[in-house]
Amino acid sequence: MQRPGITPDIIERAATSLAGRCSSLDTAGRVTLAEAIAKAYQHPMSGYDLVQAMDDQGLLDADILNVIDLDELEGMQSIVKEEHAKVCLKWVKDNDIQPPFPNGRHIIDRATNLAGEIVGVADDHAPACYLVKPEGPCETGAEPLYRVIRFEDATLAESKDRGCA
Protein backbone atom coordinates (compact mmCIF):
# COMPACT_ATOMS: atom_id res chain seq x y z
CA MET A 1 0.00 0.00 0.00
CA GLN A 2 1.41 3.35 -1.06
CA ARG A 3 2.38 5.98 1.53
CA PRO A 4 0.19 9.10 1.45
CA GLY A 5 1.68 12.12 -0.29
CA ILE A 6 1.49 15.80 0.53
CA THR A 7 -1.97 16.83 -0.62
CA PRO A 8 -3.70 20.19 -1.07
CA ASP A 9 -5.67 19.39 2.12
CA ILE A 10 -2.43 19.09 4.11
CA ILE A 11 -1.16 22.37 2.66
CA GLU A 12 -4.48 24.10 3.45
CA ARG A 13 -4.38 22.93 7.09
CA ALA A 14 -0.79 24.10 7.43
CA ALA A 15 -1.63 27.45 5.81
CA THR A 16 -4.56 27.98 8.20
CA SER A 17 -2.29 27.23 11.15
CA LEU A 18 0.43 29.56 9.88
CA ALA A 19 -1.91 32.43 8.93
CA GLY A 20 -2.93 32.86 12.56
CA ARG A 21 0.68 33.70 13.45
CA CYS A 22 1.24 36.36 10.79
CA SER A 23 -0.17 39.60 12.10
CA SER A 24 0.72 42.20 9.50
CA LEU A 25 0.47 40.45 6.16
CA ASP A 26 -2.17 42.09 4.02
CA THR A 27 -3.90 40.45 1.10
CA ALA A 28 -5.96 43.61 0.54
CA GLY A 29 -9.16 41.59 0.88
CA ARG A 30 -8.50 39.61 -2.32
CA VAL A 31 -8.42 36.30 -0.40
CA THR A 32 -7.79 35.29 3.18
CA LEU A 33 -4.16 34.97 4.20
CA ALA A 34 -4.59 31.22 4.63
CA GLU A 35 -5.99 30.97 1.08
CA ALA A 36 -3.10 33.05 -0.29
CA ILE A 37 -0.51 30.86 1.44
CA ALA A 38 -2.20 27.62 0.32
CA LYS A 39 -2.54 28.83 -3.27
CA ALA A 40 1.08 29.93 -3.61
CA TYR A 41 2.87 27.22 -1.62
CA GLN A 42 4.73 24.42 -3.41
CA HIS A 43 6.43 21.87 -1.14
CA PRO A 44 9.23 22.35 -0.22
CA MET A 45 9.43 26.14 -0.33
CA SER A 46 11.27 28.70 1.78
CA GLY A 47 9.47 31.64 3.39
CA TYR A 48 11.18 34.03 1.00
CA ASP A 49 10.09 32.01 -2.04
CA LEU A 50 6.56 31.79 -0.62
CA VAL A 51 6.37 35.58 -0.31
CA GLN A 52 7.70 35.94 -3.86
CA ALA A 53 5.09 33.49 -5.17
CA MET A 54 2.27 35.28 -3.33
CA ASP A 55 3.52 38.64 -4.67
CA ASP A 56 3.89 37.27 -8.23
CA GLN A 57 0.33 35.90 -8.11
CA GLY A 58 -1.02 39.23 -6.85
CA LEU A 59 -2.02 37.72 -3.51
CA LEU A 60 0.18 39.89 -1.31
CA ASP A 61 1.94 43.24 -1.39
CA ALA A 62 5.48 42.14 -0.50
CA ASP A 63 6.66 45.76 -0.18
CA ILE A 64 4.97 46.05 3.22
CA LEU A 65 6.12 42.68 4.52
CA ASN A 66 6.96 42.60 8.20
CA VAL A 67 10.28 40.81 8.91
CA ILE A 68 8.68 38.95 11.80
CA ASP A 69 6.06 37.56 9.44
CA LEU A 70 8.74 36.44 7.00
CA ASP A 71 10.33 34.47 9.85
CA GLU A 72 6.92 32.86 10.54
CA LEU A 73 6.49 32.00 6.84
CA GLU A 74 9.82 30.14 7.01
CA GLY A 75 7.95 27.68 9.25
CA MET A 76 5.47 26.64 6.55
CA GLN A 77 7.63 23.76 5.35
CA SER A 78 7.91 22.39 8.90
CA ILE A 79 4.16 22.67 9.46
CA VAL A 80 3.48 20.83 6.19
CA LYS A 81 5.90 18.07 7.26
CA GLU A 82 4.17 17.79 10.66
CA GLU A 83 0.73 17.58 9.04
CA HIS A 84 2.02 15.00 6.57
CA ALA A 85 3.50 12.92 9.42
CA LYS A 86 0.05 12.88 11.11
CA VAL A 87 -1.56 11.59 7.92
CA CYS A 88 1.17 8.96 7.51
CA LEU A 89 0.83 7.86 11.14
CA LYS A 90 -2.91 7.34 10.61
CA TRP A 91 -2.12 5.38 7.42
CA VAL A 92 0.34 3.18 9.37
CA LYS A 93 -2.24 2.45 12.08
CA ASP A 94 -5.22 1.99 9.74
CA ASN A 95 -3.29 -0.41 7.48
CA ASP A 96 -1.17 -2.14 10.16
CA ILE A 97 2.03 -1.23 8.31
CA GLN A 98 4.89 -3.33 9.73
CA PRO A 99 8.64 -3.15 9.08
CA PRO A 100 9.62 -5.72 6.45
CA PHE A 101 13.11 -6.29 7.92
CA PRO A 102 14.19 -6.84 11.55
CA ASN A 103 16.74 -4.84 13.52
CA GLY A 104 20.33 -5.79 12.78
CA ARG A 105 19.82 -6.31 9.05
CA HIS A 106 21.90 -4.29 6.62
CA ILE A 107 19.94 -2.33 4.04
CA ILE A 108 20.47 0.06 1.15
CA ASP A 109 18.26 3.10 0.70
CA ARG A 110 17.01 2.96 -2.90
CA ALA A 111 16.44 6.72 -2.84
CA THR A 112 20.04 7.63 -1.92
CA ASN A 113 21.98 4.38 -2.47
CA LEU A 114 23.40 4.71 1.07
CA ALA A 115 23.79 1.62 3.24
CA GLY A 116 23.58 0.91 6.94
CA GLU A 117 22.33 -1.31 9.74
CA ILE A 118 18.76 -1.12 11.02
CA VAL A 119 18.87 -0.17 14.70
CA GLY A 120 15.19 0.51 15.20
CA VAL A 121 12.00 2.06 13.92
CA ALA A 122 11.67 5.84 13.88
CA ASP A 123 9.17 7.66 16.09
CA ASP A 124 5.84 9.22 15.16
CA HIS A 125 7.55 12.13 13.36
CA ALA A 126 8.75 9.68 10.71
CA PRO A 127 6.11 6.92 10.50
CA ALA A 128 7.00 3.65 8.74
CA CYS A 129 10.70 4.49 8.70
CA TYR A 130 13.81 2.78 10.00
CA LEU A 131 16.57 4.34 12.06
CA VAL A 132 19.74 3.23 10.29
CA LYS A 133 23.33 3.38 11.52
CA PRO A 134 25.45 4.32 8.49
CA GLU A 135 28.11 1.94 7.24
CA GLY A 136 31.66 3.04 6.75
CA PRO A 137 34.32 4.69 8.85
CA CYS A 138 33.55 7.41 11.33
CA GLU A 139 35.78 9.66 13.38
CA THR A 140 37.29 8.05 16.45
CA GLY A 141 35.02 8.64 19.42
CA ALA A 142 32.32 10.22 17.27
CA GLU A 143 28.73 9.10 17.71
CA PRO A 144 27.23 7.98 14.40
CA LEU A 145 24.42 10.03 12.94
CA TYR A 146 21.43 7.86 12.15
CA ARG A 147 19.62 8.01 8.85
CA VAL A 148 15.85 7.78 8.54
CA ILE A 149 14.88 5.45 5.69
CA ARG A 150 11.31 4.76 4.64
CA PHE A 151 10.30 1.09 4.77
CA GLU A 152 9.45 1.10 1.08
CA ASP A 153 12.89 2.51 0.14
CA ALA A 154 14.84 -0.19 2.00
CA THR A 155 16.35 -3.21 0.26
CA LEU A 156 18.52 -5.88 1.87
CA ALA A 157 22.26 -5.56 1.38
CA GLU A 158 25.24 -7.61 2.35
CA SER A 159 28.22 -5.53 3.39
CA LYS A 160 31.76 -6.50 4.23
CA ASP A 161 32.40 -3.18 6.00
CA ARG A 162 30.13 -2.96 9.02
CA GLY A 163 31.13 0.63 9.83
CA CYS A 164 32.02 2.12 13.16
CA ALA A 165 31.01 0.29 16.29
N, C-alpha and C positions, 0 to 999 in steps of 0.2 A: 504494500500500500504506500502510495507516494506521500511524502511529507508536505504539509500545507505550505504554500508560498506567501509572500507578502501581497496582500490584496488591497483594493481600494478601501474596503471596510476598516482594515487595520490602520491605514494611513489616515482615514477620517477620524477614528478614535484618538489617534496620537495628536492630530491637529487640534481637535477639540480640547484635549488636555493641555497642550502647549499654549493655545490662544488665551486661556485664562491667566497665564503668567506674563503676557506681553501687554503692558499698560498703555503704551503710547503709540502703537502702530495704528495707522489710520487707513482704512480702505475707502474712505470718502463715501460710505454707504453703498458702494457698488455690490459688495457681497460681505458676509461676515468674515472676520479674521480667520476663523477656523476653515471656512470654505475656501478662502484665498490660499491658505497654507496647503490644504489638501489638493487643490487644483494644480498648484505649481510644483509640489514636491515629487521628486523622482528618487527612489532609494538606490544607493546611498547618496546623500547630498549634504554639503556643508551649509551652515547658516548663511554664509555670504552668498553662496550660489542660490540658495532658496530666496533670499531677498532680491537678487538679480532676476530670477525667474518670475517672481511676483511683479517686479517693476516692469519687466519686458512684456508681461501679459496684461499690463494696465490694472493690476489688482492692488497696487500699493505705490505710494509716493516715497521712493527710497531716499529722497533728499532730506526728509524730516525724520529719518530713522534714529531712534534712540539707541546709543551704544549698549545699554543694559538689555534692550530687547534683542539686539543682534546676538548677545551672549546667550540669551534664552533660546533663540532659534537654532543655535549650535546644538542644542539638546534634542532636536527633532529626530535625528538618526537613532539616538539611544532610546527614545520613547517608542519608535517604530520597532526596534529590536526587542524591547520588553513586551510590547503587545504581541509580536510575532511569537515570542517564547511562550506566552500564555496559550495561544492557539495551538502551538505544537505540543505543549504539555497535555492539553485536553485531547488532542489526537492520539498521543501515546496511551493515555488512560482509556479512552473509548475503544481503541483497537488493540489493547494489550500488547503493545510493541515491546519486544524483548531483544536484548543484545544477542546477535548471532554467534559471537565468539566469547569465550570465557577470559577472565583475567589471566595474564601471563603469556598469552599468545602474541606473536609478533605479526604486525599488520603493516600494510602500505596504504596510504591515503591516495585514492585514485585522483582526487582533485589536485593534489600538490606533488604527488609521487614521493612523499616523505615517509620514512618508516619509523617504527617504534614498538614498544611493548605496552599492551593494555594493562593499566594499573587500576582501573575502576571505571565507573559510569559517572558522567558529569551530573551536576545538580540540576535543579529546575530551570536555571537560566539557559541551559543548553540541553534541552530534552532529546533523548535518543541519540546521545553522543558518548563516545569513549573519552576518558582521560588517558593520554598516551605519553609514556616516557620516551623521548627521542633516542634513536640509536646514534652511535658515533661518539667520538671523544668529547669530553667537556673539561673545562678548566679544573685543575686540582682543587678540591675543597668546595667547588661551586655546586649549588643545588641545581638539578636539571629543571628546566622550564617544561611544563607539560603542554602538549598540544590537545586541542579538542577536535575530535574527528567524528563526523556523523556516521551512524551505523551503516547507512547505505553507501558510504564512500570507502568503507574499509574492506580490504581483501587480505587474505592470509599471505604471509611472506616468511620465508626461511632466511635467516641472516646469520652469517658467521661472526660478525661484530655485534656484540650485545650492548655496546655503549658503556657509559660510565655507571658504576655501581654505587 
